[in-house]
C-alpha cells in the first residue's frame, strides 16, 4: 500500500512506497528535500491550513530584525579627531581642507557609485579624493580591514567593496 501525502514546498500530491515511510526523499516536482511520513493507513494525509497570524507575525519579526540590523550598523563611534581638517602638502593653503569624516564619506560614496555602475560620477569623486592620497589610503585600509562594512555599504557584497577599494587605490596612486 502506498503512502499518499503532499509536498510541503510545492503542495504536489505524492505517492511513496510503504518502505519510504519515516525517511527523507525528494519531491518529484520541485526536487526539494522532504520527509516521507510513516503511515499505517492508506488514507491521504491532508495539508494543515496556513495560519495567517503566523505569517503576519513572521513578516513583522523579519521587518523588526532588518530595522535593528540597520540601527546597529549605523551605531558607530566617530574616531577621535574625525572632525579635524586634513591638510596635506598638496592642499596646504589652497582652501581644500577636508575633515577625515568628509573624506571617509567621499570614499564610501565612491564605492557606492562603483557598485551602482555609475562610473562617470565615481571618477569625478575619485578626483576629489586624489589630492588627499595619504589620508585616503589610510581610510581605505581601515574600511578593507573592517568585519562590518560602513552602514551605507551593508547591502554591497564584500567582493564588490574590495574591488572598488583596489580600483580607487589604483586611481589615486
DSSP file (Angstrom, degrees, kcal/mol; ACC not computed):
  #  RESIDUE AA STRUCTURE BP1 BP2  ACC     N-H-->O    O-->H-N    N-H-->O    O-->H-N    TCO  KAPPA ALPHA  PHI   PSI    X-CA   Y-CA   Z-CA
    1    1 A X              0   0    0      0, 0.0    17,-0.5     0, 0.0     2,-0.2   0.000 360.0 360.0 360.0 142.4    0.0    0.0    0.0
    2    2 A X        -     0   0    0     15,-0.2     2,-0.6    40,-0.1    15,-0.2  -0.536 360.0-125.1 -91.7 152.8    1.3    3.5   -0.8
    3    3 A X  E     -A   16   0A   0     13,-3.8    13,-3.1    -2,-0.2     2,-0.5  -0.876  27.6-161.2 -94.3 124.0    1.8    6.5    1.4
    4    4 A X  E     +A   15   0A   0     -2,-0.6    41,-2.2    39,-0.4     2,-0.3  -0.933  26.9 136.7-112.5 125.6   -0.1    9.5    0.0
    5    5 A X  E     -A   14   0A   0      9,-2.5     9,-3.9    -2,-0.5     2,-0.4  -0.918  47.0-102.5-154.1 176.2    0.9   13.0    1.1
    6    6 A X  E     -A   13   0A   0     39,-0.3     7,-0.2    -2,-0.3     2,-0.2  -0.864  35.6-108.1-111.0 143.4    1.5   16.5   -0.2
    7    7 A X     >  -     0   0    0      5,-2.5     4,-1.4    -2,-0.4    27,-0.0  -0.493  21.1-142.9 -65.8 132.4    4.9   18.2   -0.7
    8    8 A X  T  4 S+     0   0    0     -2,-0.2    -1,-0.1     1,-0.2    26,-0.0   0.626  96.5  45.3 -73.9 -11.9    5.4   20.8    2.0
    9    9 A X  T  4 S+     0   0    0      3,-0.1    -1,-0.2    23,-0.1    -2,-0.0   0.876 131.6  10.9 -96.1 -49.8    7.1   23.1   -0.5
   10   10 A X  T  4 S-     0   0    0      2,-0.1    -2,-0.1    22,-0.1    -4,-0.0   0.576  90.8-125.2-110.8 -11.6    5.0   23.0   -3.7
   11   11 A X     <  +     0   0    0     -4,-1.4    -3,-0.1     1,-0.2    36,-0.1   0.465  53.1 154.5  84.3   0.1    1.9   21.2   -2.5
   12   12 A X        -     0   0    0     -6,-0.1    -5,-2.5     1,-0.1     2,-0.4  -0.362  49.9-112.9 -66.1 141.0    2.0   18.5   -5.1
   13   13 A X  E     -A    6   0A   0     -7,-0.2     2,-0.4    -2,-0.1    -7,-0.2  -0.613  39.5-167.2 -74.7 128.5    0.3   15.2   -4.2
   14   14 A X  E     -A    5   0A   0     -9,-3.9    -9,-2.5    -2,-0.4     2,-0.5  -0.949  16.4-157.6-124.8 139.0    2.9   12.4   -3.8
   15   15 A X  E     +A    4   0A   0     -2,-0.4     2,-0.3   -11,-0.2   -11,-0.2  -0.976  19.6 179.8-113.7 124.7    2.6    8.7   -3.6
   16   16 A X  E     -A    3   0A   0    -13,-3.1   -13,-3.8    -2,-0.5     5,-0.1  -0.905  32.2-100.7-124.3 153.2    5.5    6.9   -1.9
   17   17 A X    >   -     0   0    0     -2,-0.3     3,-1.8   -15,-0.2     4,-0.4  -0.313  33.7-114.2 -66.4 153.1    6.1    3.2   -1.2
   18   18 A X  G >  S+     0   0    0    -17,-0.5     3,-1.5     1,-0.3    21,-0.1   0.839 116.2  63.3 -56.8 -34.0    5.5    2.0    2.3
   19   19 A X  G 3  S+     0   0    0      1,-0.3    -1,-0.3    19,-0.1   -17,-0.0   0.702  95.4  60.3 -66.6 -18.3    9.2    1.2    2.7
   20   20 A X  G X  S+     0   0    0     -3,-1.8     3,-1.7     2,-0.1    16,-0.3   0.583  77.5 120.1 -84.1 -10.9    9.9    5.0    2.2
   21   21 A X  T <  S+     0   0    0     -3,-1.5    17,-0.3    -4,-0.4    16,-0.2  -0.288  77.4  16.6 -59.7 134.3    7.9    5.9    5.3
   22   22 A X  T 3  S+     0   0    0     14,-2.9    -1,-0.3     1,-0.3     2,-0.2   0.558 109.4 101.1  81.5   8.9    9.9    7.7    8.0
   23   23 A X  E <  S-B   36   0B   0     -3,-1.7    13,-3.3    13,-0.5     2,-0.3  -0.709  74.0-106.0-119.7 170.8   12.7    8.5    5.6
   24   24 A X  E     +B   35   0B   0     11,-0.2     2,-0.2    -2,-0.2    11,-0.2  -0.765  44.6 156.4 -96.8 144.3   13.8   11.6    3.7
   25   25 A X  E     -B   34   0B   0      9,-3.0     9,-3.0    -2,-0.3     2,-0.4  -0.819  38.6 -93.2-148.2-171.9   13.3   11.9   -0.1
   26   26 A X  E     -B   33   0B   0     -2,-0.2     2,-0.3     7,-0.2     7,-0.2  -0.911  33.1-117.5-115.0 141.8   13.0   14.3   -2.9
   27   27 A X     >  -     0   0    0      5,-2.1     4,-1.6    -2,-0.4   -13,-0.0  -0.607  18.8-142.0 -71.4 131.6    9.8   15.8   -4.3
   28   28 A X  T  4 S+     0   0    0     -2,-0.3    -1,-0.1     2,-0.2   -14,-0.0   0.732  97.4  44.2 -68.5 -19.8    9.5   14.7   -8.0
   29   29 A X  T  4 S+     0   0    0      3,-0.1    -1,-0.2   -17,-0.1    -2,-0.0   0.931 131.4  13.7 -89.5 -53.7    8.0   18.1   -8.9
   30   30 A X  T  4 S-     0   0    0      2,-0.1    -2,-0.2   -18,-0.0     3,-0.1   0.535  88.4-133.7-105.2  -6.9   10.2   20.7   -7.1
   31   31 A X     <  +     0   0    0     -4,-1.6     2,-0.2     1,-0.2    -3,-0.1   0.653  53.5 146.4  64.1  18.6   13.1   18.4   -6.1
   32   32 A X        -     0   0    0      1,-0.1    -5,-2.1    -6,-0.0     2,-0.3  -0.570  57.3-103.1 -81.8 150.7   13.2   19.8   -2.6
   33   33 A X  E     +B   26   0B   0     -7,-0.2     2,-0.3    -2,-0.2    -7,-0.2  -0.541  51.0 172.1 -72.3 134.8   14.2   17.5    0.3
   34   34 A X  E     -B   25   0B   0     -9,-3.0    -9,-3.0    -2,-0.3     2,-0.5  -0.977  34.3-112.7-145.7 158.7   11.1   16.3    2.2
   35   35 A X  E     -B   24   0B   0     -2,-0.3     2,-0.7   -11,-0.2   -11,-0.2  -0.791  22.8-143.3 -93.9 128.5   10.2   13.9    5.0
   36   36 A X  E     -B   23   0B   0    -13,-3.3   -14,-2.9    -2,-0.5   -13,-0.5  -0.823  25.6-132.0 -90.6 114.3    8.0   11.0    4.0
   37   37 A X        -     0   0    0     -2,-0.7     2,-0.6   -16,-0.2   -14,-0.1  -0.318  14.5-116.1 -69.1 148.5    5.7   10.4    6.9
   38   38 A X        -     0   0    0    -17,-0.3     2,-0.4   -16,-0.1    -1,-0.1  -0.742  39.3-172.6 -81.3 124.9    5.2    6.9    8.3
   39   39 A X        -     0   0    0     -2,-0.6   -18,-0.1   -21,-0.1     6,-0.0  -0.977  26.3-171.8-127.6 131.6    1.6    6.0    7.7
   40   40 A X  S    S+     0   0    0     -2,-0.4     2,-0.3   -37,-0.0    -1,-0.1   0.644  77.6  54.4 -92.4 -17.1   -0.2    2.9    8.9
   41   41 A X  S    S-     0   0    0      2,-0.1     0, 0.0     1,-0.0     0, 0.0  -0.807  82.1-126.5-115.0 159.8   -3.3    3.6    6.9
   42   42 A X        +     0   0    0     -2,-0.3     2,-0.1   -39,-0.1   -40,-0.1   0.269  68.8 125.0 -86.2  12.0   -3.7    4.2    3.2
   43   43 A X        -     0   0    0      1,-0.1   -39,-0.4   -40,-0.0     2,-0.3  -0.430  69.7-106.3 -74.5 148.1   -5.5    7.5    3.8
   44   44 A X        -     0   0    0     -2,-0.1     2,-0.6   -41,-0.1   -39,-0.2  -0.545  29.8-127.1 -72.2 132.7   -4.2   10.6    2.2
   45   45 A X        -     0   0    0    -41,-2.2   -39,-0.3    -2,-0.3     2,-0.2  -0.728  27.4-139.6 -82.8 123.9   -2.5   13.0    4.7
   46   46 A X        -     0   0    0     -2,-0.6     2,-0.2   -41,-0.1   -40,-0.0  -0.499  15.3-109.1 -85.0 151.5   -4.1   16.4    4.4
   47   47 A X        -     0   0    0     -2,-0.2     2,-0.2   -36,-0.1    -1,-0.1  -0.555  33.6-117.6 -74.0 141.3   -2.2   19.7    4.5
   48   48 A X        -     0   0    0     -2,-0.2    -1,-0.1     1,-0.1     3,-0.0  -0.569  37.6-101.2 -75.8 144.8   -2.7   21.8    7.6
   49   49 A X        -     0   0    0     -2,-0.2     2,-0.4     1,-0.1    -1,-0.1  -0.368  38.1-107.5 -66.7 147.1   -4.3   25.1    6.9
   50   50 A X        -     0   0    0      1,-0.1     2,-0.8    -3,-0.1    -1,-0.1  -0.610  26.8-134.6 -76.9 128.6   -1.9   28.1    6.8
   51   51 A X    >>  -     0   0    0     -2,-0.4     4,-1.5     1,-0.2     3,-0.6  -0.766  10.5-158.4 -87.3 112.7   -2.4   30.3    9.9
   52   52 A X  H 3> S+     0   0    0     -2,-0.8     4,-2.5     1,-0.2     5,-0.2   0.818  90.1  59.9 -62.2 -32.5   -2.4   33.9    8.6
   53   53 A X  H 3> S+     0   0    0      1,-0.2     4,-2.3     2,-0.2    -1,-0.2   0.871 103.5  51.7 -66.8 -33.9   -1.5   35.2   12.1
   54   54 A X  H <> S+     0   0    0     -3,-0.6     4,-2.6     2,-0.2    -1,-0.2   0.905 109.9  49.1 -66.4 -40.4    1.8   33.2   11.9
   55   55 A X  H  X S+     0   0    0     -4,-1.5     4,-2.4     2,-0.2    -2,-0.2   0.919 113.1  46.2 -64.6 -43.2    2.6   34.7    8.5
   56   56 A X  H  X S+     0   0    0     -4,-2.5     4,-2.5     2,-0.2    -2,-0.2   0.898 112.7  50.6 -65.9 -39.8    1.9   38.2    9.7
   57   57 A X  H  X S+     0   0    0     -4,-2.3     4,-2.6    -5,-0.2    -2,-0.2   0.921 110.8  49.0 -63.1 -44.0    4.0   37.6   12.8
   58   58 A X  H  X S+     0   0    0     -4,-2.6     4,-2.3     2,-0.2    -2,-0.2   0.913 111.9  48.7 -61.8 -43.3    6.9   36.2   10.8
   59   59 A X  H  X S+     0   0    0     -4,-2.4     4,-2.1     2,-0.2    -2,-0.2   0.907 112.2  48.9 -62.5 -42.4    6.7   39.3    8.4
   60   60 A X  H  X S+     0   0    0     -4,-2.5     4,-2.3     1,-0.2    -2,-0.2   0.910 111.6  48.9 -64.8 -42.8    6.7   41.7   11.4
   61   61 A X  H  X S+     0   0    0     -4,-2.6     4,-2.5     2,-0.2    -2,-0.2   0.881 110.3  51.1 -66.2 -38.0    9.6   39.9   13.0
   62   62 A X  H  X S+     0   0    0     -4,-2.3     4,-2.4     2,-0.2    -1,-0.2   0.905 110.8  48.8 -64.4 -41.0   11.6   40.0    9.8
   63   63 A X  H  X S+     0   0    0     -4,-2.1     4,-2.4     2,-0.2    -2,-0.2   0.903 112.1  48.7 -65.0 -40.6   11.0   43.7    9.4
   64   64 A X  H  X S+     0   0    0     -4,-2.3     4,-2.7     2,-0.2    -2,-0.2   0.899 110.4  51.2 -66.3 -40.1   12.0   44.3   13.0
   65   65 A X  H  X S+     0   0    0     -4,-2.5     4,-2.4     2,-0.2    -2,-0.2   0.917 111.0  48.5 -61.5 -43.8   15.2   42.3   12.5
   66   66 A X  H  X S+     0   0    0     -4,-2.4     4,-2.2     2,-0.2    -2,-0.2   0.918 112.2  48.6 -62.4 -44.2   16.0   44.3    9.4
   67   67 A X  H  X S+     0   0    0     -4,-2.4     4,-2.3     1,-0.2    -2,-0.2   0.928 112.5  47.9 -62.9 -45.5   15.4   47.6   11.3
   68   68 A X  H  X S+     0   0    0     -4,-2.7     4,-2.6     1,-0.2    -1,-0.2   0.882 109.8  53.0 -64.3 -38.5   17.5   46.5   14.3
   69   69 A X  H  X S+     0   0    0     -4,-2.4     4,-2.4     2,-0.2    -1,-0.2   0.926 110.4  47.2 -61.7 -44.5   20.3   45.4   11.9
   70   70 A X  H  X S+     0   0    0     -4,-2.2     4,-1.6     2,-0.2    -2,-0.2   0.899 111.4  51.4 -64.7 -39.9   20.3   48.8   10.2
   71   71 A X  H  X S+     0   0    0     -4,-2.3     4,-0.8     2,-0.2    -2,-0.2   0.917 111.0  47.9 -62.0 -43.4   20.3   50.6   13.6
   72   72 A X  H >< S+     0   0    0     -4,-2.6     3,-0.7     1,-0.2    -2,-0.2   0.910 110.3  51.6 -65.0 -42.0   23.3   48.5   14.8
   73   73 A X  H 3< S+     0   0    0     -4,-2.4    78,-0.5     1,-0.2    -1,-0.2   0.824 110.6  49.1 -64.0 -30.3   25.2   49.2   11.6
   74   74 A X  H 3< S+     0   0    0     -4,-1.6     2,-1.6    -5,-0.2    -1,-0.2   0.605  88.2  89.9 -87.5 -10.8   24.6   52.9   12.0
   75   75 A X    <<  +     0   0    0     -4,-0.8     2,-0.4    -3,-0.7    -1,-0.1  -0.652  58.1 147.0 -86.1  85.4   25.8   53.0   15.6
   76   76 A X        -     0   0    0     -2,-1.6     2,-0.3     3,-0.0    -3,-0.0  -0.947  49.4-121.1-121.3 140.9   29.4   53.6   15.0
   77   77 A X        -     0   0    0     -2,-0.4     2,-0.5     1,-0.0     3,-0.0  -0.626  27.5-125.7 -77.0 137.9   31.8   55.6   17.2
   78   78 A X        -     0   0    0     -2,-0.3     3,-0.1     1,-0.1     4,-0.1  -0.745  32.7-114.1 -82.7 125.7   33.4   58.5   15.4
   79   79 A X    >   -     0   0    0     -2,-0.5     3,-1.8     1,-0.1     4,-0.2  -0.202  38.5 -89.8 -60.2 150.2   37.1   58.2   15.7
   80   80 A X  T 3  S+     0   0    0      1,-0.3    -1,-0.1     2,-0.1    -3,-0.0  -0.325 114.3  20.5 -59.3 139.9   38.9   60.9   17.7
   81   81 A X  T >  S+     0   0    0     -3,-0.1     3,-1.1     1,-0.1    19,-0.4   0.589  81.4 132.0  78.4  10.1   40.0   63.8   15.6
   82   82 A X  T <  S+     0   0    0     -3,-1.8    19,-1.8     1,-0.3    18,-0.7   0.804  72.9  48.8 -66.5 -27.1   37.5   62.9   12.9
   83   83 A X  T 3  S+     0   0    0     -4,-0.2    -1,-0.3    16,-0.2     2,-0.2   0.522  86.6 106.9 -90.2  -4.8   36.3   66.5   12.7
   84   84 A X  S <  S-     0   0    0     -3,-1.1    16,-0.9     1,-0.1    17,-0.1  -0.547  80.1-108.2 -73.9 136.7   39.8   67.9   12.5
   85   85 A X  E     -C   99   0C   0     -2,-0.2     2,-0.6    14,-0.2    14,-0.3  -0.332  24.5-134.5 -65.0 145.1   40.6   69.2    9.0
   86   86 A X  E     +C   98   0C   0     12,-3.0    12,-1.3    10,-0.1     2,-0.5  -0.886  25.5 179.8 -99.1 125.4   43.1   67.2    6.9
   87   87 A X        -     0   0    0     -2,-0.6     2,-0.2    10,-0.2    10,-0.1  -0.965   2.7-177.7-130.0 117.3   45.7   69.3    5.2
   88   88 A X     >  -     0   0    0     -2,-0.5     4,-1.5    43,-0.1     3,-0.4  -0.506  45.4 -97.5-103.9 175.7   48.3   67.6    3.1
   89   89 A X  T  4 S+     0   0    0      1,-0.2     3,-0.1     2,-0.2    43,-0.1   0.851 124.8  54.0 -60.9 -33.3   51.3   69.1    1.3
   90   90 A X  T  4 S+     0   0    0     41,-0.3    -1,-0.2     1,-0.2    42,-0.1   0.823 118.3  32.8 -71.3 -30.7   49.2   69.1   -1.9
   91   91 A X  T >4>S+     0   0    0     -3,-0.4     3,-2.2    40,-0.2     5,-0.7   0.458  82.7 132.4-107.4  -1.1   46.3   71.0   -0.3
   92   92 A X  T 3<5S-     0   0    0     -4,-1.5    -5,-0.0     1,-0.3    -3,-0.0  -0.284  85.2  -2.6 -57.3 126.5   48.2   73.3    2.1
   93   93 A X  T 3 5S+     0   0    0      1,-0.1    -1,-0.3    -2,-0.0    -2,-0.1   0.516 105.9 103.0  73.6   5.7   47.0   76.9    1.8
   94   94 A X  T < 5S-     0   0    0     -3,-2.2    -2,-0.1     0, 0.0    -1,-0.1   0.568  90.2-117.9 -96.4  -9.3   44.6   76.1   -1.1
   95   95 A X  T   5S+     0   0    0     -4,-0.5    -3,-0.1     1,-0.0    -4,-0.0   0.598  83.3 117.3  83.0   9.7   41.4   76.2    1.0
   96   96 A X      < +     0   0    0     -5,-0.7   -10,-0.1     2,-0.1    -4,-0.1  -0.020  34.5 145.8-100.9  29.7   40.7   72.5    0.1
   97   97 A X        -     0   0    0     -6,-0.1     2,-0.3   -10,-0.1   -10,-0.2  -0.365  25.0-174.6 -66.5 147.9   40.9   71.3    3.7
   98   98 A X  E     -C   86   0C   0    -12,-1.3   -12,-3.0   -14,-0.1    -2,-0.1  -0.997  23.3-118.8-146.4 137.7   38.6   68.4    4.5
   99   99 A X  E  >  -C   85   0C   0     -2,-0.3     4,-2.3   -14,-0.3   -14,-0.2  -0.335  29.6-114.3 -72.2 160.6   37.8   66.5    7.7
  100  100 A X  H  > S+     0   0    0    -16,-0.9     4,-2.6   -18,-0.7     5,-0.2   0.874 118.7  54.2 -62.9 -36.2   38.5   62.9    8.0
  101  101 A X  H  > S+     0   0    0    -19,-1.8     4,-2.5     2,-0.2    -1,-0.2   0.912 108.2  48.8 -64.5 -42.3   34.8   62.2    8.2
  102  102 A X  H  > S+     0   0    0    -20,-0.3     4,-2.1     2,-0.2    -2,-0.2   0.912 112.1  48.5 -63.3 -42.1   34.2   64.1    4.9
  103  103 A X  H  X S+     0   0    0     -4,-2.3     4,-2.2     2,-0.2    -2,-0.2   0.911 110.8  50.8 -64.9 -41.6   37.0   62.2    3.2
  104  104 A X  H  X S+     0   0    0     -4,-2.6     4,-2.7     1,-0.2    -2,-0.2   0.908 108.6  52.7 -59.7 -42.4   35.5   58.9    4.5
  105  105 A X  H  X S+     0   0    0     -4,-2.5     4,-2.5     1,-0.2    -2,-0.2   0.891 108.6  49.8 -61.8 -39.9   32.1   59.9    3.2
  106  106 A X  H  X S+     0   0    0     -4,-2.1     4,-2.4     2,-0.2    -1,-0.2   0.901 111.3  48.9 -64.8 -40.1   33.6   60.6   -0.3
  107  107 A X  H  X S+     0   0    0     -4,-2.2     4,-2.3     2,-0.2    -2,-0.2   0.926 112.4  47.5 -65.8 -43.9   35.3   57.2   -0.2
  108  108 A X  H  X S+     0   0    0     -4,-2.7     4,-2.5     1,-0.2    -2,-0.2   0.902 111.7  51.4 -61.9 -41.1   32.1   55.5    0.8
  109  109 A X  H  X S+     0   0    0     -4,-2.5     4,-2.7    -5,-0.2    -2,-0.2   0.904 108.3  52.0 -62.6 -40.9   30.3   57.4   -2.0
  110  110 A X  H  X S+     0   0    0     -4,-2.4     4,-2.4     2,-0.2    -2,-0.2   0.936 110.7  47.0 -60.0 -47.5   32.9   56.3   -4.5
  111  111 A X  H  X S+     0   0    0     -4,-2.3     4,-2.3     1,-0.2    -2,-0.2   0.911 112.6  49.9 -62.3 -42.7   32.4   52.6   -3.5
  112  112 A X  H  X S+     0   0    0     -4,-2.5     4,-1.9     1,-0.2    -1,-0.2   0.919 111.0  49.2 -61.7 -44.4   28.6   53.0   -3.7
  113  113 A X  H  <>S+     0   0    0     -4,-2.7     5,-2.9     1,-0.2    -2,-0.2   0.892 110.6  50.1 -63.9 -39.7   28.8   54.6   -7.1
  114  114 A X  H ><5S+     0   0    0     -4,-2.4     3,-1.4     1,-0.2    -1,-0.2   0.918 110.3  50.0 -64.1 -42.2   31.1   51.8   -8.4
  115  115 A X  H 3<5S+     0   0    0     -4,-2.3    -1,-0.2     1,-0.3    -2,-0.2   0.839 111.5  48.8 -64.8 -32.5   28.6   49.2   -7.1
  116  116 A X  T 3<5S-     0   0    0     -4,-1.9    -1,-0.3    -5,-0.2    -2,-0.2   0.340 115.3-118.2 -88.8   6.7   25.8   51.0   -8.8
  117  117 A X  T < 5 +     0   0    0     -3,-1.4     2,-1.1     1,-0.2    -3,-0.2   0.788  68.1 141.3  60.8  32.0   27.8   51.2  -12.1
  118  118 A X     >< +     0   0    0     -5,-2.9     4,-2.2     1,-0.2    -1,-0.2  -0.625  18.3 162.6 -98.2  72.3   27.8   55.0  -12.1
  119  119 A X  H  >  +     0   0    0     -2,-1.1     4,-2.3     1,-0.2    -1,-0.2   0.837  64.9  53.9 -67.7 -38.1   31.4   55.1  -13.4
  120  120 A X  H  > S+     0   0    0      2,-0.2     4,-1.7     1,-0.2    -1,-0.2   0.943 113.3  43.0 -63.1 -46.9   31.5   58.7  -14.6
  121  121 A X  H  > S+     0   0    0      1,-0.2     4,-2.2     2,-0.2    -2,-0.2   0.876 112.2  54.7 -66.5 -37.7   30.3   60.0  -11.2
  122  122 A X  H  X S+     0   0    0     -4,-2.2     4,-2.3     1,-0.2    -1,-0.2   0.892 106.8  51.3 -62.6 -39.6   32.7   57.7   -9.4
  123  123 A X  H  X S+     0   0    0     -4,-2.3     4,-1.5     2,-0.2    -1,-0.2   0.881 108.6  51.4 -64.5 -38.1   35.6   59.0  -11.4
  124  124 A X  H  X S+     0   0    0     -4,-1.7     4,-1.0     2,-0.2    -2,-0.2   0.916 110.8  47.5 -64.1 -43.5   34.6   62.6  -10.5
  125  125 A X  H >X S+     0   0    0     -4,-2.2     4,-1.5     1,-0.2     3,-0.5   0.875 107.5  56.6 -66.4 -37.3   34.5   61.7   -6.8
  126  126 A X  H 3X S+     0   0    0     -4,-2.3     4,-2.4     1,-0.2    -1,-0.2   0.858 101.5  57.9 -61.2 -34.4   37.9   59.9   -7.1
  127  127 A X  H 3X S+     0   0    0     -4,-1.5     4,-0.6     1,-0.2    -1,-0.2   0.829 105.6  49.3 -64.0 -31.8   39.2   63.2   -8.4
  128  128 A X  H << S+     0   0    0     -4,-1.0    -1,-0.2    -3,-0.5    -2,-0.2   0.790 114.5  45.5 -74.8 -28.8   38.1   64.9   -5.2
  129  129 A X  H >< S+     0   0    0     -4,-1.5     3,-2.1     1,-0.2     7,-0.2   0.835  95.4  76.7 -81.9 -34.6   39.8   62.2   -3.1
  130  130 A X  H >< S+     0   0    0     -4,-2.4     3,-1.2     1,-0.3    -1,-0.2   0.807  86.0  58.4 -52.2 -42.3   43.1   62.1   -5.1
  131  131 A X  T 3< S+     0   0    0     -4,-0.6   -41,-0.3     1,-0.3    -1,-0.3   0.705 106.2  52.1 -64.7 -14.7   44.7   65.3   -3.6
  132  132 A X  T <> S+     0   0    0     -3,-2.1     4,-2.8     1,-0.2    -1,-0.3  -0.240  73.0 144.3-110.3  42.5   44.3   63.7   -0.1
  133  133 A X  H <>  +     0   0    0     -3,-1.2     4,-2.6     1,-0.2     5,-0.2   0.864  65.2  50.2 -53.1 -49.9   46.1   60.5   -1.2
  134  134 A X  H  > S+     0   0    0      1,-0.2     4,-1.5     2,-0.2    -1,-0.2   0.935 117.0  39.5 -60.1 -49.4   47.9   59.7    2.1
  135  135 A X  H  > S+     0   0    0      1,-0.2     4,-2.2     2,-0.2    -1,-0.2   0.881 114.1  55.2 -68.0 -37.4   44.9   60.1    4.3
  136  136 A X  H  X S+     0   0    0     -4,-2.8     4,-2.8    -7,-0.2    -2,-0.2   0.896 105.2  52.4 -63.8 -40.4   42.7   58.3    1.7
  137  137 A X  H  X S+     0   0    0     -4,-2.6     4,-2.1    -5,-0.2    -1,-0.2   0.885 109.0  50.3 -64.1 -38.0   44.9   55.3    1.7
  138  138 A X  H  X S+     0   0    0     -4,-1.5     4,-2.0    -5,-0.2    -1,-0.2   0.921 112.5  46.5 -64.4 -43.3   44.8   55.0    5.5
  139  139 A X  H  X S+     0   0    0     -4,-2.2     4,-2.6     2,-0.2    -2,-0.2   0.906 110.4  52.9 -66.3 -41.2   41.0   55.2    5.4
  140  140 A X  H  X S+     0   0    0     -4,-2.8     4,-2.5     1,-0.2    -1,-0.2   0.898 108.3  51.2 -60.0 -40.6   40.8   52.6    2.6
  141  141 A X  H  X S+     0   0    0     -4,-2.1     4,-1.7     2,-0.2    -1,-0.2   0.910 110.1  49.2 -62.9 -41.8   42.9   50.3    4.7
  142  142 A X  H  X S+     0   0    0     -4,-2.0     4,-0.9     2,-0.2    -2,-0.2   0.923 112.7  46.9 -63.7 -43.9   40.6   50.7    7.6
  143  143 A X  H >< S+     0   0    0     -4,-2.6     3,-0.6     1,-0.2    -2,-0.2   0.911 111.5  51.6 -64.1 -41.7   37.5   50.1    5.5
  144  144 A X  H 3< S+     0   0    0     -4,-2.5    -1,-0.2     1,-0.2    -2,-0.2   0.822 111.7  47.0 -65.7 -30.9   39.1   47.0    3.9
  145  145 A X  H 3< S+     0   0    0     -4,-1.7    -1,-0.2    -5,-0.2    -2,-0.2   0.572  87.1 108.1 -89.4  -9.8   40.0   45.5    7.3
  146  146 A X    <<  -     0   0    0     -4,-0.9     3,-0.1    -3,-0.6     4,-0.1  -0.434  58.2-152.5 -70.9 140.4   36.6   46.0    9.0
  147  147 A X  S    S+     0   0    0      1,-0.2     2,-0.5    -2,-0.1    -1,-0.1   0.865  90.1  45.9 -75.1 -38.5   34.5   43.0    9.6
  148  148 A X  S    S-     0   0    0     -3,-0.0    -1,-0.2   -75,-0.0     3,-0.1  -0.925  90.5-134.4-107.8 123.5   31.3   45.0    9.4
  149  149 A X        -     0   0    0     -2,-0.5     5,-0.1     1,-0.1    -2,-0.1  -0.172  38.2 -75.5 -71.0 168.4   31.1   47.5    6.5
  150  150 A X    >   -     0   0    0      1,-0.1     3,-2.0     3,-0.1     4,-0.4  -0.297  49.3-111.4 -55.6 148.0   30.0   51.1    6.7
  151  151 A X  G >  S+     0   0    0    -78,-0.5     3,-1.1     1,-0.3     4,-0.2   0.846 118.5  57.5 -55.3 -35.1   26.2   51.2    7.1
  152  152 A X  G 3  S+     0   0    0      1,-0.2    -1,-0.3     2,-0.1     3,-0.2   0.697 111.2  43.2 -69.1 -17.1   25.9   52.8    3.6
  153  153 A X  G X  S+     0   0    0     -3,-2.0     3,-2.0     1,-0.1    -1,-0.2   0.303  79.3 107.9-109.4   7.1   27.7   49.7    2.1
  154  154 A X  T <  S+     0   0    0     -3,-1.1    -1,-0.1    -4,-0.4    -2,-0.1   0.772  79.2  51.0 -60.4 -28.4   25.9   47.0    4.1
  155  155 A X  T 3  S+     0   0    0     -4,-0.2     2,-0.4    -3,-0.2    -1,-0.3   0.402  93.3  90.2 -91.7   4.0   23.9   45.8    1.1
  156  156 A X  S <  S-     0   0    0     -3,-2.0    -7,-0.1     1,-0.1    -3,-0.0  -0.829  84.2-110.7-102.3 137.7   27.0   45.5   -1.2
  157  157 A X     >  -     0   0    0     -2,-0.4     4,-2.1     1,-0.1     3,-0.2  -0.281  22.8-119.8 -65.7 151.9   28.9   42.2   -1.4
  158  158 A X  H  > S+     0   0    0      1,-0.2     4,-2.6     2,-0.2     5,-0.2   0.817 113.1  58.3 -62.3 -31.3   32.4   42.2    0.2
  159  159 A X  H  > S+     0   0    0      2,-0.2     4,-2.4     1,-0.2    -1,-0.2   0.908 106.8  46.6 -65.2 -41.6   33.9   41.3   -3.2
  160  160 A X  H  > S+     0   0    0     -3,-0.2     4,-2.4     2,-0.2    -2,-0.2   0.907 112.7  50.1 -67.4 -41.0   32.5   44.4   -4.8
  161  161 A X  H  X S+     0   0    0     -4,-2.1     4,-2.3     2,-0.2    -2,-0.2   0.939 112.0  47.8 -61.6 -46.3   33.7   46.5   -1.9
  162  162 A X  H  X S+     0   0    0     -4,-2.6     4,-2.4     1,-0.2    -2,-0.2   0.908 112.1  49.3 -61.5 -42.8   37.2   45.0   -2.2
  163  163 A X  H  X S+     0   0    0     -4,-2.4     4,-2.3     1,-0.2    -1,-0.2   0.892 111.1  49.3 -63.6 -40.0   37.3   45.5   -6.0
  164  164 A X  H  X S+     0   0    0     -4,-2.4     4,-2.5     2,-0.2    -2,-0.2   0.879 109.7  51.9 -67.5 -37.6   36.2   49.2   -5.6
  165  165 A X  H  X S+     0   0    0     -4,-2.3     4,-2.6     2,-0.2    -2,-0.2   0.929 110.8  47.7 -63.8 -44.7   38.9   49.8   -3.0
  166  166 A X  H  X S+     0   0    0     -4,-2.4     4,-2.5     1,-0.2    -2,-0.2   0.917 111.6  51.2 -60.8 -42.4   41.5   48.3   -5.3
  167  167 A X  H  X S+     0   0    0     -4,-2.3     4,-2.2     1,-0.2    -2,-0.2   0.916 111.3  46.4 -62.2 -43.8   40.2   50.5   -8.2
  168  168 A X  H  X S+     0   0    0     -4,-2.5     4,-2.4     2,-0.2     5,-0.2   0.900 110.5  53.4 -66.6 -40.1   40.3   53.7   -6.1
  169  169 A X  H  X S+     0   0    0     -4,-2.6     4,-1.3     1,-0.2    -2,-0.2   0.934 111.3  46.6 -58.7 -45.5   43.8   52.8   -4.8
  170  170 A X  H  < S+     0   0    0     -4,-2.5    -1,-0.2     1,-0.2    -2,-0.2   0.900 112.5  50.7 -62.4 -40.7   45.0   52.4   -8.5
  171  171 A X  H  < S+     0   0    0     -4,-2.2    -1,-0.2     1,-0.2    -2,-0.2   0.854 115.7  39.0 -70.0 -35.3   43.3   55.6   -9.5
  172  172 A X  H  <        0   0    0     -4,-2.4    -1,-0.2     1,-0.2    -2,-0.2   0.599 360.0 360.0 -92.6  -9.6   44.8   57.8   -6.7
  173  173 A X     <        0   0    0     -4,-1.3    -1,-0.2    -5,-0.2    -2,-0.2   0.477 360.0 360.0 -82.4 360.0   48.3   56.2   -6.8
